[in-house]
Amino acid sequence: MRCFLMLLLMCALASPVVAADAQLPGKGVTVKPARATWNTGYFQEALVSEGLKELGYKVKRPKELQNPIFYQAVAFGDVDYWTNGWFPNHDGQLPPDFYKVATKLGYVAKAGGLQGYLVSKEFADKYNIKSLDDFKRPEVMKAFDANGDGKADLTACPPGWGCETVINHHFDVYDLDPYINQIKASYSASMADAIARHDAGQPVFFYTWAPNWTIFKLKPGEDVVWINVPKIMPKESQKSGEDRMTMSGIKGAVSDPVKLGFVVSDIQVVANKKFLEENPAAAKFLEVFTLPLADINEQNTRMQNGEKSRKDIERHVKEWIEKNQVTWDGWLEQARQAAM
């Protein structure tokens, strides 16, 4: 009888421990995340880090890496994952045999990685602008010439950005140099200037991508419209995704489908396979995590307006979780179940 009572006491004492371990399947494990160099991707990294912490993982501060360096680092196991994979846009940046040691999983934003050219809706309507070729017309060049050099001004990409090489390719194959001037200064400063011109009733013409604060400030279909490239002429690195350079159902496009000239990408988590195998709770959370583009754009706009410190982003994370608590708790429960 005495032994039986002792056994019951031991079980009673052990049950809370077991329950606690089930709630914290990552306890004792340190996670090494990375994040991209573009700040429009910081929010999803911070949300995922918070989720893994709630699962008991100790999450190190993310390493900020250029794309090719990240893909090498995750293949070697120097970092465990990031939430900033753009595919097929990043396919050409993967090292050989990458998928033997790493993998993509889930969708942070399926078909969320849009890129292209936008024009003030008012002036696109006024001048019947449908594609880049329309900027070869003298009246359009004059209307969009902000600096008086006789060419239309395009807010483009700073030197060294991946989008700069694609835009330069477009200028070559569509013969745009005599008609359009690329503004390659700081993108944030150049776009702030473009928004100020738009607010003053002047025409604007710019490159952007989504998710991004720019299309929260200047909404496609209301303030601006996506326009076409004259025809699809991909770079060598784009050929694998050529079928995703023309897309249907794009809100605010001048045509349906619209020839964007850039590969539309899925934004996905990329992680080391060994890390995923050893951490099923983390693997499940990374798989089910997803974000509406509108939420990313809104948070990006808050950063652009000055709320960009680490504490600001942590506050944005807490606010998002509070607004989406049922969804968040569901992801955590799926992760805990995967570890059992």
C-alpha positions as CSV (number, residue, x, y, z in Angstrom):
1,M,0.0,0.0,0.0
2,R,2.8,2.3,0.9
3,C,4.6,1.7,-2.4
4,F,1.3,2.3,-4.3
5,L,0.9,5.7,-2.6
6,M,4.5,6.6,-3.3
7,L,4.0,5.7,-7.0
8,L,0.9,7.9,-7.1
9,L,2.8,10.8,-5.6
10,M,5.6,10.4,-8.1
11,C,3.2,10.4,-11.0
12,A,1.4,13.5,-9.6
13,L,4.7,15.3,-9.3
14,A,5.9,14.2,-12.8
15,S,2.7,15.3,-14.7
16,P,3.3,19.0,-14.5
17,V,6.8,18.5,-15.8
18,V,5.6,16.4,-18.7
19,A,2.9,19.0,-19.5
20,A,5.5,21.8,-19.3
21,D,7.8,19.9,-21.7
22,A,5.0,19.4,-24.1
23,Q,4.3,23.1,-24.2
24,L,8.0,23.9,-24.7
25,P,9.3,21.2,-27.2
26,G,12.2,23.4,-28.1
27,K,13.6,23.8,-24.6
28,G,17.4,23.5,-24.5
29,V,17.8,24.1,-28.3
30,T,19.5,27.2,-29.7
31,V,18.3,28.4,-33.1
32,K,20.4,30.4,-35.5
33,P,18.2,32.4,-37.9
34,A,19.2,34.7,-40.7
35,R,17.4,37.5,-42.4
36,A,17.8,39.4,-45.7
37,T,19.4,42.8,-46.1
38,W,16.1,44.4,-47.3
39,N,14.1,45.7,-44.3
40,T,10.8,44.8,-45.9
41,G,11.5,41.3,-44.9
42,Y,12.3,42.0,-41.2
43,F,8.7,41.6,-40.0
44,Q,8.2,37.9,-40.9
45,E,11.6,37.0,-39.4
46,A,10.7,38.7,-36.1
47,L,7.3,37.0,-36.0
48,V,8.8,33.5,-36.6
49,S,11.5,34.2,-34.0
50,E,8.8,35.0,-31.5
51,G,6.9,31.8,-32.3
52,L,10.0,29.7,-31.8
53,K,10.6,31.4,-28.5
54,E,7.1,30.6,-27.4
55,L,7.9,26.9,-28.2
56,G,10.8,27.0,-25.8
57,Y,13.7,27.6,-28.3
58,K,16.5,30.0,-27.5
59,V,16.6,32.2,-30.7
60,K,19.8,34.0,-31.4
61,R,19.8,37.5,-33.1
62,P,19.5,36.9,-36.8
63,K,22.5,37.3,-39.1
64,E,21.8,39.7,-41.9
65,L,23.1,38.2,-45.1
66,Q,23.2,38.7,-48.8
67,N,21.2,36.1,-50.7
68,P,24.1,33.9,-52.1
69,I,25.9,34.0,-48.8
70,F,22.8,32.9,-46.9
71,Y,22.2,30.0,-49.2
72,Q,25.8,28.8,-48.7
73,A,25.5,29.3,-44.9
74,V,22.3,27.4,-44.5
75,A,23.7,24.5,-46.7
76,F,26.7,24.3,-44.4
77,G,24.6,24.6,-41.2
78,D,26.1,27.9,-40.1
79,V,22.5,29.2,-39.9
80,D,19.3,27.3,-39.6
81,Y,16.7,29.1,-41.7
82,W,15.4,32.4,-43.0
83,T,11.9,33.6,-44.1
84,N,13.1,35.5,-47.1
85,G,13.4,33.0,-49.9
86,W,12.0,34.3,-53.3
87,F,11.4,31.5,-55.8
88,P,12.0,31.0,-58.6
89,N,13.7,34.4,-58.4
90,H,16.5,33.0,-56.2
91,D,17.0,29.8,-58.1
92,G,20.1,31.0,-59.8
93,Q,21.8,31.9,-56.5
94,L,21.7,28.5,-55.0
95,P,25.0,26.5,-54.6
96,P,25.4,23.1,-56.3
97,D,23.4,20.2,-54.7
98,F,21.6,22.7,-52.5
99,Y,18.5,20.6,-52.1
100,K,20.4,17.7,-50.7
101,V,21.1,19.6,-47.5
102,A,18.4,22.3,-47.4
103,T,14.8,22.8,-48.5
104,K,11.9,25.3,-49.0
105,L,8.8,24.8,-46.9
106,G,5.5,26.5,-46.6
107,Y,4.5,29.9,-48.1
108,V,5.1,33.1,-46.2
109,A,3.2,34.7,-49.2
110,K,2.3,32.6,-52.2
111,A,2.8,34.6,-55.4
112,G,3.6,37.5,-53.0
113,G,6.9,38.6,-54.6
114,L,5.6,41.0,-57.3
115,Q,8.0,43.3,-59.1
116,G,7.3,45.8,-61.9
117,Y,6.7,49.4,-63.1
118,L,4.0,51.6,-61.9
119,V,2.6,54.9,-63.2
120,S,0.2,57.5,-61.7
121,K,-3.3,56.3,-62.6
122,E,-4.5,59.8,-63.5
123,F,-1.7,60.3,-66.0
124,A,-1.8,56.7,-67.3
125,D,-5.4,57.4,-68.1
126,K,-4.7,60.8,-69.6
127,Y,-1.9,59.7,-71.9
128,N,-3.2,56.1,-72.5
129,I,0.0,54.6,-71.0
130,K,-0.1,50.8,-71.2
131,S,3.6,49.8,-71.5
132,L,7.2,51.1,-71.3
133,D,7.0,51.8,-75.0
134,D,4.6,54.6,-74.4
135,F,7.4,56.6,-72.7
136,K,8.9,57.0,-76.2
137,R,6.1,59.4,-77.1
138,P,7.2,63.0,-76.8
139,E,4.2,64.2,-74.8
140,V,4.7,61.4,-72.3
141,M,8.4,62.1,-71.9
142,K,7.7,65.7,-71.3
143,A,5.0,65.0,-68.7
144,F,7.2,62.7,-66.7
145,D,10.4,64.8,-67.0
146,A,11.0,66.1,-63.5
147,N,14.6,67.3,-63.9
148,G,14.3,69.0,-67.3
149,D,16.7,66.7,-69.2
150,G,14.2,65.9,-71.8
151,K,13.6,62.3,-70.7
152,A,10.9,60.8,-68.5
153,D,12.2,60.1,-65.0
154,L,12.0,56.6,-63.5
155,T,12.6,55.9,-59.8
156,A,14.7,52.8,-60.4
157,C,17.1,50.7,-58.3
158,P,20.4,51.7,-56.6
159,P,23.6,50.2,-58.0
160,G,24.3,46.6,-56.8
161,W,20.7,45.6,-56.3
162,G,19.4,42.6,-58.2
163,C,16.6,44.6,-59.7
164,E,19.1,47.0,-61.2
165,T,20.5,44.3,-63.5
166,V,17.0,43.5,-64.8
167,I,16.0,47.1,-65.3
168,N,19.3,47.6,-67.2
169,H,18.4,44.6,-69.3
170,H,15.0,46.1,-70.1
171,F,16.7,49.4,-71.2
172,D,18.9,47.4,-73.6
173,V,16.3,45.1,-75.2
174,Y,13.6,47.7,-75.4
175,D,15.9,50.6,-76.4
176,L,14.8,52.9,-73.5
177,D,18.0,54.9,-72.9
178,P,17.1,57.8,-75.2
179,Y,13.7,58.2,-73.6
180,I,13.9,57.4,-69.9
181,N,16.3,58.5,-67.2
182,Q,17.0,56.1,-64.3
183,I,17.1,57.6,-60.9
184,K,19.5,55.3,-58.9
185,A,19.9,57.2,-55.7
186,S,18.8,55.8,-52.3
187,Y,15.5,54.0,-53.0
188,S,13.7,55.2,-49.9
189,A,14.7,58.8,-50.5
190,S,13.8,58.7,-54.2
191,M,10.4,57.1,-53.5
192,A,9.7,59.7,-50.8
193,D,10.4,62.3,-53.4
194,A,8.1,60.5,-55.9
195,I,5.3,60.3,-53.3
196,A,5.7,64.0,-52.5
197,R,5.3,64.8,-56.3
198,H,2.2,62.5,-56.5
199,D,0.7,64.3,-53.5
200,A,1.3,67.6,-55.3
201,G,-0.6,66.4,-58.3
202,Q,2.4,65.6,-60.5
203,P,3.0,62.3,-62.4
204,V,5.2,59.6,-61.0
205,F,6.8,56.6,-62.7
206,F,8.7,54.0,-60.5
207,Y,9.8,50.5,-60.1
208,T,8.8,48.6,-56.9
209,W,8.2,45.2,-55.5
210,A,5.7,43.7,-53.1
211,P,5.6,43.4,-50.2
212,N,6.7,47.0,-49.8
213,W,5.6,50.2,-48.1
214,T,5.4,52.0,-51.4
215,I,2.2,50.2,-52.5
216,F,0.6,50.9,-49.1
217,K,1.3,54.6,-49.7
218,L,0.4,54.6,-53.4
219,K,-2.3,51.9,-53.9
220,P,-2.5,50.1,-57.2
221,G,-5.8,50.6,-58.9
222,E,-6.4,53.8,-56.9
223,D,-3.3,56.0,-57.0
224,V,-1.1,54.1,-59.5
225,V,-1.3,51.2,-62.1
226,W,1.0,48.4,-63.0
227,I,2.1,48.7,-66.7
228,N,3.4,46.2,-69.2
229,V,6.8,45.7,-70.7
230,P,6.5,45.7,-74.5
231,K,7.1,41.9,-74.8
232,I,8.6,39.2,-72.6
233,M,12.4,39.0,-73.3
234,P,13.9,37.4,-70.2
235,K,17.5,37.5,-69.1
236,E,19.2,34.1,-69.0
237,S,18.7,33.9,-65.2
238,Q,14.9,34.5,-65.7
239,K,14.3,31.9,-68.3
240,S,13.4,29.1,-65.8
241,G,10.6,31.4,-64.5
242,E,9.5,32.9,-67.9
243,D,5.9,31.6,-67.5
244,R,5.7,33.7,-64.3
245,M,6.6,37.0,-65.9
246,T,3.1,37.4,-67.2
247,M,0.4,37.3,-64.6
248,S,-3.4,37.4,-64.4
249,G,-5.5,38.8,-61.6
250,I,-3.1,41.6,-60.5
251,K,-5.0,44.3,-58.8
252,G,-4.4,47.7,-60.4
253,A,-2.9,46.4,-63.6
254,V,-3.6,48.2,-66.9
255,S,-4.4,44.9,-68.6
256,D,-5.2,41.3,-67.6
257,P,-2.9,39.5,-67.9
258,V,-0.1,42.0,-67.4
259,K,3.5,41.5,-68.7
260,L,5.5,42.5,-65.7
261,G,8.9,41.7,-67.1
262,F,10.0,40.3,-63.7
263,V,9.4,36.8,-62.4
264,V,6.6,36.7,-59.8
265,S,7.9,34.8,-56.8
266,D,6.6,32.8,-53.9
267,I,8.1,34.0,-50.6
268,Q,9.1,31.0,-48.6
269,V,11.0,29.8,-45.6
270,V,14.3,28.1,-46.5
271,A,15.9,25.8,-43.8
272,N,18.7,23.3,-43.2
273,K,17.3,19.7,-43.5
274,K,19.2,18.4,-40.5
275,F,17.8,21.3,-38.3
276,L,14.3,20.4,-39.4
277,E,14.7,16.7,-38.8
278,E,16.0,17.3,-35.3
279,N,13.4,19.9,-34.5
280,P,9.9,18.8,-35.7
281,A,8.1,21.5,-33.7
282,A,10.2,24.3,-35.4
283,A,9.7,22.5,-38.8
284,K,5.9,22.5,-38.4
285,F,5.8,26.2,-37.3
286,L,7.9,27.2,-40.2
287,E,5.7,25.2,-42.6
288,V,2.3,26.7,-41.4
289,F,3.4,30.3,-40.8
290,T,2.0,32.7,-43.4
291,L,1.3,36.4,-43.7
292,P,-1.2,38.5,-45.7
293,L,0.6,40.8,-48.0
294,A,-1.6,43.7,-46.8
295,D,-0.2,43.1,-43.2
296,I,3.4,43.1,-44.4
297,N,2.8,46.3,-46.5
298,E,1.2,48.0,-43.5
299,Q,4.1,47.1,-41.1
300,N,6.6,48.2,-43.8
301,T,4.9,51.5,-44.0
302,R,5.2,52.0,-40.2
303,M,9.0,51.3,-40.5
304,Q,9.2,53.8,-43.4
305,N,7.5,56.4,-41.2
306,G,10.2,56.0,-38.5
307,E,9.1,53.0,-36.4
308,K,12.1,51.0,-37.4
309,S,14.1,50.2,-34.3
310,R,14.3,46.7,-32.9
311,K,11.9,47.7,-30.1
312,D,9.5,49.1,-32.7
313,I,9.5,45.9,-34.6
314,E,9.0,43.8,-31.5
315,R,6.0,46.0,-30.7
316,H,4.6,45.4,-34.2
317,V,5.0,41.7,-33.6
318,K,3.1,41.7,-30.3
319,E,0.3,43.8,-31.8
320,W,0.0,41.5,-34.8
321,I,-0.2,38.5,-32.5
322,E,-2.9,40.1,-30.4
323,K,-5.0,40.8,-33.5
324,N,-4.5,37.3,-34.8
325,Q,-4.4,35.3,-31.5
326,V,-6.6,32.4,-32.6
327,T,-4.5,31.8,-35.8
328,W,-1.2,32.2,-33.8
329,D,-2.3,29.8,-31.1
330,G,-3.3,27.3,-33.8
331,W,0.2,27.4,-35.3
332,L,1.8,26.8,-31.9
333,E,-0.5,23.9,-31.2
334,Q,0.2,22.3,-34.6
335,A,4.0,22.7,-33.8
336,R,3.6,21.1,-30.3
337,Q,1.6,18.2,-31.8
338,A,4.3,17.6,-34.4
339,A,6.9,17.1,-31.6
340,M,4.9,14.5,-29.7
